[in-house]
Amino acid sequence: MAETAKKKKEKSLVIVESPAKSKTIKKILGDGYQIEASFGHIRNLPAKDSKTDNLGFDVEKNFEPKFEIIPGKKAVVKKLNDLAQKFDKIYLASDPDREGEAIAWHVRQILKVPDEKIKRIEFNEITPKAVKYSVEHPRMINMDMVQAQQTRQILDKLVGYKLSPVLWKQMGNYNLSAGRVQSVALRMICEREDEIEAFIPQEYWSIHAELAKDGKIFEAEVSKFKDKALEKNVKNECEAQKIVEYLKKSDYIVSKVTDKLTKRKPTAPFITSTLQREASSKLGFGVQKTMQVAQKLYEGIELETGAVGLITYMRTDSTRVSDDAMSLAKEFILKHFGEEYYPETPNVYVKNKQNVQDAHEAIRPSYPERTPESIKQYLDNDQYKLYKLIWEKFMSSQMSNAQIANKSIEITAGDYKLKAGTSKVVFEGFLKLYNDSENEKENSLDCKIPDLEKGDKVECEKIIPKQHFTQPPARYNEASLVKALEEYGIGRPSTYATIITVIQTRKYVEKRDKVLYPTILGRAVAKQLVTQFSDIMDYKFTAGMEEKLDKIADKKAVWTKVLKDFYDPFMDEVNSVMKTAKKISIETKVNCPNCGKPMVVRTSKFGTQFLGCSGYPECKTVMSMNVLNEQEEENVETQSEDLCEEKCEKCGGDMIFKVGPYGKYMECKNCEHRKPYRKSTGVKCPKCSEGSIVERKSKRGTVFYGCDKYPDCDFMLWNEPTGEYCPNCGSLLVRKVLKKGDTVVCSNTKCGYKKEAVENAE
């Protein structure tokens, strides 16, 4: 009885990372527990001492680290120590990952209490069951995970502190930095930009036919010539027209009809990278925003019953789902959707059976019964959107397959074969909740293709040749960059947001219209690093280092050996480059307006970039970086030139057409006056009656059409004019390009007149 009374009086201190969790955990554990936060890391490797070149670890003593309390955290450390003396038990409850394990270890190191008082606990979700279970089953700190985190920390500091001075010496900018992972991510973005600039569009044509059966019209595309695939093989209009003429004389016979019922399986619940990508594509959230909102949902939201953690831990690469969560999902699905919406056997997404006991789970709602609508009033708009995404994704992952009826038709027209097809959802299954398809084509069969059988003859109503051009690879956005990093094995769930933030903060990359563009500074930095440090900047090498960190955490590698194997060749390379490093300047194609010399990128002592004349100090001209985007296209090295019909507006001389690496422009042969090349539409400007309407581009690359007498005439359109005028209001008609076909509409939006676009080859 005395022992029982003693246990009841015991007081415990729980130390978490973030104070936001405190209310949620306090509510679960009750009055016998006090919850305090370390506010993240409390110790770190010391800042580099330039006099001793101390990086905070001793290479000669097997990379032994020497940690110090982070400036500003001394008050936190004192408070935790004072509290630790007053409690019977201390639970270290930092996050369930490497960083969290390292934080727990650092907290243990600063607490001046006996070892037996301190235990490590972890939970993947802040629910009563998970938190209480962790308290009942504490463990020791996992030193393998701690050593893996410290190895990463030492590697990152070593690379950053040794490579950055190389950039300082060569580029004269002390605001530059290099990083083990961030620089590789920058390389990806720069190489994609190189691909886009080097890309040469190739013309090709597709041939479509509007066919009819019993008055019902459908479209088919020419797919084969004498059983050989024709995709992108029709290279020009001449070839396309020959096919059109041939098809006009042909009979159209249905040669094959295929009906197939397919099953579409739901995909796994979210892991960190897939959540970031889906939140980007469906909600327009940046990677950092996604993680910030998810953090709040995980730590706890004030509901009617108090603070509640709504989702599991959001930094994970595991697709495992606990048995309890699967059971709750099953109960909800059967109750609200019916038996047919739950599979015969539960859906399991763990690829490796050894991971079944992994502490981490996929990102899912902690309480599946809490629907997004039921708690919407307690969430702000962003929290609601992200919770709804996570909830629907998880619940759909536990539902039955969708059934899709696919119908494909092959039609023979002489030597050519045409194809048509459509699909229809005959049983929604998981699609009732969530559709993550990038190409949603499930439409009604009846409205697309009539009932056809092999041997049926169909009538050709119209043949439509369509011109296309191959497209360059798309620039990365935050979501696609995360996907690329994940595919290469670079970085980990906890680092993706930081990587993307750092390269933008450093002005190496800028985000425009949600797309990542490398800056001229970023491209120069990437070029220097790739040229001089090929191993560090190599994708496979970086991914291999991540694998070694995982092996350290799994007791399959020794952390000191991993560092030693890296250190010696790395330092040999750094020392070799530093001996031969010469100062370089980032020269642009913009010429100084005063002396004509090239402008170069410079950085002020406050970190602001600007353009300065390369003739400094004789010429002190400076310009805004904005000038680079406006003028670089007009100051490029000539690759080809042809005589233009247009005369120079300054001296009346002949203008020659030039194409440089940054685009097209025109230059006067006499006075060298330059102006951007504008593709003419051949349509007179209706506003000034003197100019012609030409194709133009905004600073962001958006195509529009405006008068070539600008700025004297500011007439503009967002769509290409046809040269015709509206029969209703007299305004110019323009061609609107839509997925379902081009349409001609009135440029006066208040008019509303429209008609079908007329094709040239009918």
C-alpha positions in Angstrom: 0.0 0.0 0.0 2.8 2.4 0.8 4.5 1.6 -2.5 1.2 2.4 -4.3 0.8 5.7 -2.5 4.4 6.6 -3.4 3.7 6.0 -7.1 0.6 8.1 -7.0 2.6 11.0 -5.6 5.3 10.8 -8.3 5.6 13.8 -10.5 7.0 13.6 -14.0 8.5 16.2 -16.3 8.0 15.7 -20.1 10.3 17.7 -22.3 9.1 18.3 -25.9 10.6 20.3 -28.8 7.7 22.7 -29.4 5.5 24.5 -26.8 2.6 24.1 -29.3 2.4 20.4 -28.2 2.2 21.2 -24.5 -1.5 21.7 -24.2 -2.3 18.6 -26.2 0.0 16.4 -24.2 -1.0 17.9 -20.9 -4.6 17.2 -21.6 -3.8 13.5 -22.2 -1.4 12.9 -19.3 -3.1 15.0 -16.6 -2.0 16.8 -13.5 0.9 14.4 -12.6 2.9 15.6 -15.5 4.4 19.0 -16.4 5.1 19.7 -20.0 8.1 21.9 -21.0 9.7 22.7 -24.3 13.3 22.9 -25.4 12.3 25.1 -28.3 14.2 22.9 -30.8 17.9 22.3 -30.5 19.6 23.7 -27.4 23.3 22.9 -28.4 25.1 23.0 -31.7 28.6 22.9 -33.1 30.3 26.2 -32.4 30.6 28.9 -35.0 33.9 28.7 -36.9 36.8 30.4 -35.3 38.7 32.1 -38.2 41.9 32.3 -36.1 42.1 28.6 -35.3 40.0 27.3 -38.2 38.0 25.4 -35.6 35.0 23.8 -37.1 33.7 22.4 -33.8 35.1 18.9 -34.2 38.5 17.4 -33.8 39.7 15.5 -36.9 42.7 14.1 -35.1 40.4 12.6 -32.4 38.0 10.7 -34.7 36.0 13.8 -35.5 35.0 14.2 -31.8 32.4 17.0 -31.7 32.5 19.8 -29.2 29.0 21.2 -28.7 28.1 24.5 -27.0 24.8 25.9 -25.9 23.2 28.0 -28.7 23.2 31.7 -27.9 19.9 32.7 -26.5 19.1 29.2 -25.2 20.9 29.6 -21.8 17.7 30.6 -20.1 15.9 27.5 -21.5 18.8 25.3 -20.3 18.7 26.8 -16.8 14.9 26.4 -16.5 15.0 22.8 -17.6 17.8 22.0 -15.1 16.0 23.8 -12.3 12.8 21.8 -13.1 14.6 18.5 -13.4 15.7 18.7 -9.8 12.1 18.8 -8.6 10.7 15.8 -10.5 10.9 12.1 -9.9 11.0 11.1 -13.6 12.0 13.0 -16.8 10.7 11.9 -20.2 12.4 13.2 -23.3 9.6 13.4 -25.9 11.2 15.1 -28.9 10.1 14.2 -32.4 10.4 10.6 -33.7 13.2 11.1 -36.2 17.0 11.6 -36.2 16.8 15.3 -35.4 14.4 14.5 -32.5 16.7 11.8 -31.2 19.7 14.2 -31.3 17.7 16.8 -29.5 16.8 14.3 -26.8 20.5 13.4 -26.4 21.5 17.0 -26.1 18.9 17.7 -23.5 20.1 14.7 -21.6 23.7 16.0 -21.7 22.8 19.4 -20.1 20.5 17.9 -17.3 22.4 17.5 -14.1 20.4 14.5 -12.8 21.1 10.8 -12.5 20.6 8.6 -15.6 18.0 6.5 -13.9 15.6 9.4 -13.8 15.7 10.0 -17.5 13.8 8.0 -20.2 13.2 8.6 -23.9 9.7 8.3 -25.3 8.3 8.8 -28.8 5.0 8.8 -30.4 3.9 9.0 -34.0 0.7 10.8 -33.2 -0.5 12.9 -30.3 -3.4 10.7 -29.2 -4.2 9.3 -25.7 -3.4 5.8 -26.8 -0.1 6.7 -28.4 1.1 9.1 -25.7 0.2 6.9 -22.8 1.7 3.8 -24.5 5.0 5.7 -24.9 5.1 6.6 -21.2 4.4 3.0 -20.2 7.1 1.8 -22.6 10.1 4.2 -22.4 13.4 3.3 -23.9 17.0 4.4 -23.9 18.3 7.1 -26.3 19.2 5.5 -29.6 22.9 6.5 -30.0 23.1 5.1 -33.5 20.4 7.6 -34.7 22.3 10.3 -32.8 25.6 9.5 -34.4 23.9 9.5 -37.9 22.5 13.0 -37.2 25.9 14.2 -35.9 27.6 12.7 -39.0 25.2 14.7 -41.2 25.8 17.8 -39.2 29.6 17.5 -39.5 29.4 16.7 -43.2 27.2 19.7 -43.9 29.4 22.0 -41.9 32.6 20.7 -43.4 31.3 21.1 -47.0 29.7 24.6 -46.3 32.7 26.0 -44.5 35.3 24.7 -46.9 33.6 25.3 -50.2 32.2 28.7 -49.5 35.6 30.4 -49.2 36.5 29.1 -52.6 33.5 31.0 -54.0 34.4 34.1 -52.0 37.9 34.1 -53.4 36.8 33.5 -57.0 33.8 35.7 -57.1 34.6 38.4 -54.5 31.2 38.0 -52.7 31.2 37.0 -49.1 27.5 36.4 -49.1 27.8 33.3 -51.2 27.6 29.8 -49.7 27.8 26.2 -50.8 26.1 23.2 -49.2 26.3 19.5 -49.5 22.7 19.1 -50.6 21.5 22.6 -51.5 24.2 23.0 -54.2 23.2 19.7 -55.8 19.5 20.9 -55.9 20.8 24.1 -57.5 22.6 22.1 -60.1 19.4 20.3 -61.0 17.6 23.6 -61.6 20.5 25.1 -63.6 20.8 22.0 -65.8 17.1 22.0 -66.5 17.5 25.7 -67.6 20.4 24.6 -69.9 18.2 22.0 -71.5 15.4 24.5 -72.1 17.8 27.0 -73.7 19.4 24.3 -75.9 16.1 22.9 -76.9 15.2 23.2 -80.6 11.5 22.7 -81.3 10.6 20.1 -83.9 7.5 20.5 -86.0 5.1 17.7 -86.3 1.5 17.2 -87.4 -1.4 15.1 -86.2 -4.4 14.2 -88.4 -7.9 14.0 -86.9 -11.1 13.1 -88.5 -14.7 13.9 -87.5 -16.6 10.7 -88.2 -20.3 10.0 -88.0 -22.6 7.0 -87.5 -26.3 7.3 -87.4 -26.0 11.1 -87.1 -23.7 10.8 -84.0 -20.3 12.5 -84.6 -17.1 11.5 -82.9 -13.4 12.2 -83.4 -10.6 9.7 -84.3 -6.9 10.3 -84.8 -4.7 8.8 -87.5 -2.4 6.4 -85.6 -0.8 4.1 -88.2 0.4 3.9 -91.8 0.7 0.3 -93.0 0.7 -0.9 -89.4 3.6 1.4 -88.5 3.1 4.0 -85.7 2.7 7.5 -87.1 3.1 9.5 -83.9 5.2 12.6 -84.5 6.4 11.2 -87.8 4.4 13.6 -90.0 7.1 16.4 -90.1 5.5 19.3 -92.0 2.3 20.7 -93.6 3.1 19.2 -97.0 3.2 15.7 -95.6 0.1 16.3 -93.6 -1.8 17.6 -96.6 -0.9 14.5 -98.6 -2.5 12.4 -95.9 -5.5 14.7 -95.8 -6.0 14.3 -99.6 -5.6 10.5 -99.4 -8.1 10.2 -96.5 -10.7 12.4 -98.4 -10.9 9.6 -101.0 -11.0 6.7 -98.6 -13.8 4.6 -97.1 -13.8 4.3 -93.3 -14.5 0.8 -91.9 -14.5 -0.2 -88.3 -11.8 -2.9 -88.1 -11.6 -3.5 -84.3 -13.7 -2.9 -81.2 -12.3 -3.6 -77.8 -14.3 -3.3 -74.6 -12.3 -3.9 -71.4 -13.1 -3.5 -67.8 -10.1 -2.5 -65.7 -9.6 -2.0 -62.0 -7.9 1.1 -60.7 -6.3 0.7 -57.3 -6.1 3.5 -54.7 -2.6 4.8 -54.0 -0.8 4.8 -50.7 -1.5 7.4 -48.0 0.8 10.4 -48.0 4.5 10.4 -47.0 6.2 13.8 -46.7 7.2 14.2 -50.4 3.9 13.1 -51.8 2.0 15.4 -49.4 4.2 18.3 -50.5 3.6 17.5 -54.2 -0.1 17.1 -53.9 -0.6 20.2 -51.7 1.3 22.1 -54.4 -0.7 20.8 -57.3 -4.2 20.7 -55.7 -3.9 23.6 -53.2 -1.2 25.8 -54.6 0.8 25.5 -51.3 4.6 26.0 -51.3 6.7 23.2 -49.7 7.4 25.3 -46.6 3.8 26.4 -46.1 2.7 22.7 -46.4 5.1 21.7 -43.6 4.1 24.7 -41.4 0.4 24.0 -41.6 1.0 20.2 -41.1 3.1 20.9 -38.0 0.1 22.8 -36.4 -2.3 20.0 -37.3 0.1 17.5 -35.7 0.9 19.4 -32.6 -2.7 20.2 -31.7 -5.8 22.3 -32.6 -8.2 23.6 -30.0 -11.5 21.8 -30.5 -14.6 21.6 -28.4 -12.9 19.2 -26.0 -9.5 21.1 -25.9 -6.3 20.7 -27.8 -6.2 17.7 -30.2 -3.5 16.4 -32.5 -5.3 15.8 -35.8 -2.6 14.1 -37.9 0.3 11.8 -37.4 3.9 13.0 -37.7 4.4 14.7 -41.0 8.1 13.9 -41.6 8.1 10.4 -42.8 8.9 8.2 -45.8 7.0 5.2 -44.5 3.6 4.1 -46.0 2.8 1.9 -43.0 -0.6 2.2 -41.4 -1.2 0.9 -37.9 -3.8 -1.9 -37.3 -5.9 0.5 -35.1 -6.0 3.1 -37.9 -7.0 0.5 -40.5 -9.7 -0.8 -38.2 -11.1 2.7 -37.6 -11.1 3.4 -41.3 -12.9 0.1 -42.1 -15.6 1.0 -39.5 -16.1 4.4 -41.0 -16.2 3.2 -44.6 -18.7 0.4 -43.9 -20.9 2.8 -42.0 -20.9 5.7 -44.4 -20.4 4.1 -47.8 -21.4 0.5 -47.6 -19.7 -2.9 -47.9 -19.0 -2.7 -51.6 -16.6 0.3 -50.9 -14.4 -1.8 -48.6 -12.0 -4.3 -50.2 -12.1 -8.0 -49.4 -8.7 -7.8 -47.8 -7.3 -4.5 -46.3 -5.0 -2.5 -48.5 -1.4 -2.6 -47.3 1.3 -0.4 -48.9 4.5 -1.4 -47.1 7.0 -2.6 -49.8 9.4 -4.3 -47.4 8.1 -6.7 -44.8 10.9 -5.8 -42.5 9.5 -2.3 -42.2 6.2 -3.5 -40.8 7.4 -2.9 -37.2 8.8 0.5 -38.2 7.8 3.2 -35.6 6.9 5.6 -38.4 3.6 5.6 -40.2 2.2 7.3 -43.2 0.7 10.8 -42.8 -2.9 10.2 -41.8 -5.7 11.6 -39.6 -5.2 10.6 -35.9 -8.9 10.2 -35.6 -10.4 9.0 -38.9 -13.9 9.6 -37.5 -13.2 13.3 -37.4 -14.3 14.3 -40.9 -13.0 17.6 -42.3 -16.5 19.1 -42.2 -17.1 18.1 -38.6 -14.2 20.2 -37.4 -14.1 22.9 -40.1 -15.3 25.6 -37.6 -12.1 25.1 -35.5 -9.6 25.3 -38.4 -8.4 28.3 -40.5 -8.8 28.0 -44.3 -5.3 26.6 -44.9 -5.6 24.1 -42.1 -9.0 22.9 -43.3 -7.7 22.5 -46.9 -4.7 20.5 -45.9 -6.5 18.3 -43.3 -9.2 17.6 -45.9 -6.5 16.5 -48.4 -4.8 14.2 -45.8 -8.1 12.8 -44.5 -9.5 12.0 -48.0 -6.2 10.6 -49.2 -6.0 8.2 -46.2 -9.6 7.1 -46.3 -9.5 6.5 -50.0 -6.4 4.4 -49.6 -8.4 2.0 -47.5 -11.3 1.7 -49.9 -12.0 -0.7 -52.7 -10.8 -0.5 -56.3 -12.6 1.7 -58.9 -13.9 -0.1 -62.0 -13.3 1.6 -65.3 -15.0 0.5 -68.6 -12.6 1.3 -71.5 -13.7 1.3 -75.1 -11.3 1.6 -78.0 -12.1 1.6 -81.7 -9.8 1.0 -84.6 -11.0 2.3 -88.0 -9.3 1.5 -91.3 -9.1 4.0 -94.1 -7.0 2.5 -96.9 -3.4 2.2 -95.8 -4.1 4.3 -92.6 -5.6 3.3 -89.3 -7.4 5.7 -87.0 -8.0 5.2 -83.3 -10.7 6.5 -80.9 -11.4 5.7 -77.3 -13.0 6.7 -74.2 -13.7 5.4 -70.7 -16.4 5.5 -68.1 -16.4 4.9 -64.3 -18.8 2.0 -63.7 -18.0 1.7 -60.0 -16.5 4.6 -58.1 -14.8 2.7 -55.3 -12.1 5.0 -53.8 -12.8 7.6 -56.5 -15.9 8.6 -54.5 -13.5 10.3 -52.1 -10.3 11.1 -53.9 -8.9 11.2 -57.4 -5.2 11.8 -57.8 -5.0 11.1 -61.5 -3.1 13.7 -63.5 -5.2 12.7 -66.6 -8.8 12.5 -65.6 -10.6 11.2 -68.7 -13.4 9.2 -67.2 -16.3 10.4 -69.3 -19.6 8.9 -70.4 -19.2 6.4 -73.2 -22.5 7.4 -74.8 -21.6 11.0 -75.5 -18.3 10.1 -77.1 -18.5 7.1 -79.3 -21.7 5.6 -80.8 -22.4 1.8 -80.6 -20.1 0.4 -83.3 -19.3 -3.2 -84.4 -16.5 -4.6 -86.5 -17.3 -4.1 -90.2 -19.5 -1.0 -89.7 -19.0 1.8 -92.2 -18.7 5.3 -90.8 -18.9 8.6 -92.7 -16.1 11.2 -92.7 -17.5 14.7 -92.0 -14.2 16.6 -91.8 -10.5 16.0 -91.8 -8.5 18.3 -89.5 -4.7 18.5 -89.7 -3.2 20.0 -86.5 0.3 21.6 -86.3 2.4 20.9 -83.2 5.9 21.6 -81.9 7.8 19.5 -79.5 8.1 21.2 -76.1 11.2 21.7 -73.9 11.3 20.0 -70.5 9.3 22.0 -67.9 11.1 24.1 -65.3 10.9 22.7 -61.8 8.4 24.0 -59.4 8.8 23.2 -55.7 6.7 20.0 -56.0 8.5 18.6 -59.0 11.9 19.4 -57.5 11.0 17.5 -54.4 10.0 14.6 -56.6 13.3 14.8 -58.4 15.3 14.9 -55.2 13.4 11.9 -53.9 14.0 9.9 -57.1 17.7 10.6 -56.9 17.8 9.7 -53.2 19.0 13.2 -52.3 17.9 14.7 -49.0 15.3 13.3 -46.6 11.7 14.2 -45.7 12.9 16.6 -43.0 15.2 18.5 -45.3 13.2 19.2 -48.5 11.6 22.4 -47.4 14.9 23.7 -46.0 16.8 23.0 -49.2 14.3 24.8 -51.4 14.1 27.8 -49.0 17.9 28.2 -48.7 18.5 28.3 -52.5 15.9 31.0 -52.8 17.1 33.0 -49.8 20.6 33.0 -51.2 19.2 34.5 -54.5 20.5 31.5 -56.5 16.9 30.7 -57.5 13.8 32.9 -57.8 10.2 31.7 -58.0 8.0 33.3 -60.6 4.5 32.1 -61.2 5.3 29.1 -58.9 8.2 28.0 -61.2 11.8 28.0 -60.1 14.2 30.0 -62.3 18.0 30.0 -61.7 19.4 33.5 -61.4 22.5 34.5 -63.2 24.3 34.4 -59.9 23.0 30.9 -59.2 24.1 29.6 -62.6 27.6 31.1 -62.1 27.9 29.4 -58.6 26.6 26.1 -59.9 29.1 26.2 -62.8 32.0 26.9 -60.6 31.1 24.1 -58.1 30.4 21.5 -60.8 33.6 22.3 -62.7 35.8 22.2 -59.6 34.1 19.7 -57.2 32.7 17.1 -59.5 32.3 14.5 -56.7 30.5 16.7 -54.2 28.1 17.9 -56.9 27.5 14.4 -58.3 24.0 13.1 -57.9 25.0 9.5 -57.2 27.7 10.6 -54.7 25.3 12.7 -52.7 22.6 10.0 -52.7 25.3 7.5 -51.6 26.2 9.7 -48.7 22.5 9.7 -47.6 22.5 5.9 -47.8 25.6 5.8 -45.5 23.8 8.0 -43.0 20.9 5.5 -43.0 23.4 2.6 -42.5 24.9 4.4 -39.5 21.4 4.7 -37.9 20.8 0.9 -38.7 24.2 -0.1 -37.1 25.5 -1.2 -40.6 28.3 1.5 -40.8 30.6 3.2 -38.3 30.2 7.0 -38.3 33.9 7.8 -37.8 34.9 5.7 -40.8 32.3 7.3 -43.0 33.7 10.7 -42.1 37.3 9.6 -42.5 36.6 8.2 -46.0 35.1 11.5 -47.0 37.4 13.9 -45.3 40.8 13.1 -46.9 39.9 13.2 -50.6 37.6 16.1 -50.0 40.3 18.2 -48.4 42.9 17.3 -51.0 40.4 18.6 -53.7 39.6 21.8 -51.7 43.3 22.6 -51.1 44.2 22.0 -54.8 41.4 24.3 -56.0 42.3 27.1 -53.5 45.9 27.1 -54.7 44.9 27.8 -58.3 41.6 29.8 -57.7 41.5 33.0 -59.7 39.0 35.8 -59.4 36.2 35.7 -61.9 33.3 38.1 -62.7 29.8 37.3 -63.7 29.6 39.1 -67.0 26.2 39.8 -68.5 25.2 40.6 -72.1 24.1 44.1 -70.9 26.4 46.8 -72.1 27.2 49.9 -70.0 25.2 52.9 -71.4 28.1 55.2 -70.7 31.3 53.4 -71.8 29.9 50.4 -73.7 31.8 47.8 -71.6 29.9 44.7 -70.3 28.0 45.1 -67.1 28.9 42.5 -64.4 26.9 41.2 -61.4 28.1 42.7 -58.1 26.9 42.4 -54.5 26.7 45.2 -51.9 27.9 44.8 -48.4 24.3 44.4 -47.4 23.8 41.5 -49.8 21.9 43.4 -52.5 22.8 42.4 -56.1 23.2 45.1 -58.8 24.9 45.5 -62.1 28.2 47.4 -62.2 30.4 48.4 -65.1 33.3 46.1 -65.7 35.3 49.2 -66.4 35.3 50.1 -62.7 36.9 52.2 -61.2 37.3 54.3 -64.4 33.5 53.9 -65.0 31.3 53.8 -61.9 28.0 53.2 -63.7 25.6 50.9 -61.7 22.2 49.6 -62.8 19.3 47.6 -61.3 19.2 43.8 -61.8 15.8 44.3 -63.5 17.7 45.7 -66.5 19.1 42.3 -67.1 15.8 40.7 -68.0 14.8 43.7 -70.2 18.0 44.1 -72.2 19.8 40.8 -72.3 17.8 39.5 -75.2 18.8 42.5 -77.2 22.6 42.2 -76.5 23.5 38.7 -77.6 26.1 37.2 -79.8 24.9 36.8 -83.4 24.4 33.3 -84.6 22.6 34.0 -87.9 21.3 37.1 -89.9 19.0 37.8 -92.8 17.7 41.0 -94.4 14.4 42.2 -93.0 11.7 44.1 -94.9 11.5 46.7 -92.0 13.6 49.8 -92.2 15.5 51.4 -89.2 13.3 53.9 -87.5 16.3 56.0 -86.6 18.3 56.3 -89.8 16.2 54.6 -92.4 18.8 51.9 -93.1 18.3 48.2 -93.7 17.4 46.1 -90.7 18.9 42.6 -90.5 17.3 39.8 -88.6 19.5 38.1 -86.0 19.1 35.1 -83.7 21.2 34.8 -80.6 21.3 32.4 -77.7 18.7 34.4 -75.9 16.2 34.9 -78.7 15.5 37.0 -81.8 16.1 40.6 -82.6 16.7 43.1 -85.5 19.7 45.3 -86.0 20.4 48.2 -88.4 23.3 47.6 -90.7 24.2 51.4 -90.6 23.8 52.7 -87.1 23.5 49.3 -85.2 20.2 50.3 -83.6 18.6 47.2 -82.2 15.0 46.3 -81.4 13.4 43.0 -80.4 12.0 40.9 -83.3 8.2 40.9 -83.3 6.3 38.3 -85.4 3.7 40.2 -87.4 0.1 39.0 -87.6 -0.5 41.1 -90.7 -3.4 42.8 -89.1 -3.6 46.6 -89.0 -4.0 48.3 -85.7 -7.6 49.5 -85.3 -6.6 52.2 -82.8 -4.0 54.2 -84.7 -4.5 52.8 -88.2 -0.8 53.2 -88.9 0.9 50.3 -87.0 0.6 46.6 -87.4 -0.3 44.1 -84.6 2.7 42.0 -83.6 3.4 39.2 -81.2 5.1 40.4 -78.0 6.1 38.9 -74.7 5.8 40.3 -71.2 8.7 40.2 -68.8 7.4 37.0 -67.4 7.3 35.4 -70.9 3.5 35.6 -71.4 2.6 36.1 -75.1 0.3 38.9 -76.0 -0.3 41.0 -79.2 0.2 44.8 -79.4 0.7 47.6 -81.9 4.3 47.9 -83.2 4.1 51.7 -82.8 4.2 51.3 -79.0 4.7 53.4 -76.9 3.0 55.9 -79.2 0.1 53.5 -79.5 -0.8 51.2 -76.5 -3.4 48.9 -78.3 -3.1 45.3 -77.1 -4.8 41.9 -77.1 -4.3 38.7 -75.2 -5.2 36.5 -78.1 -4.1 36.5 -81.8 -6.3 38.6 -84.1 -7.7 36.9 -87.2 -8.0 40.1 -89.2 -11.8 39.8 -89.3 -14.2 42.1 -87.5 -17.2 41.3 -85.3 -20.5 41.5 -87.2 -22.2 42.7 -84.0 -20.0 45.4 -82.6 -17.2 45.9 -85.1 -14.3 44.9 -82.8 -11.5 42.6 -83.9 -12.1 38.9 -83.7 -9.4 36.8 -82.0 -8.5 33.1 -82.0 -8.9 31.4 -78.6 -6.9 28.2 -78.2 -8.8 25.6 -76.1 -8.2 21.9 -75.3 -11.5 21.0 -77.0 -10.6 23.0 -80.1 -10.0 26.6 -81.3 -12.7 29.2 -81.2 -13.0 32.6 -82.7 -14.4 35.2 -80.3 -14.9 38.9 -80.2 -12.1 40.8 -78.5 -14.7 43.0 -76.8 -15.5 40.8 -73.8 -18.9 42.6 -73.3 -20.1 41.5 -76.8 -20.0 37.7 -76.4 -19.9 36.9 -80.1 -18.1 33.6 -81.0 -18.0 31.1 -83.8 -16.1 27.9 -84.6 -12.6 28.4 -85.9 -12.3 27.6 -89.6 -9.5 25.1 -90.5 -7.4 25.7 -93.6 -7.5 22.1 -94.8 -11.0 20.9 -95.0 
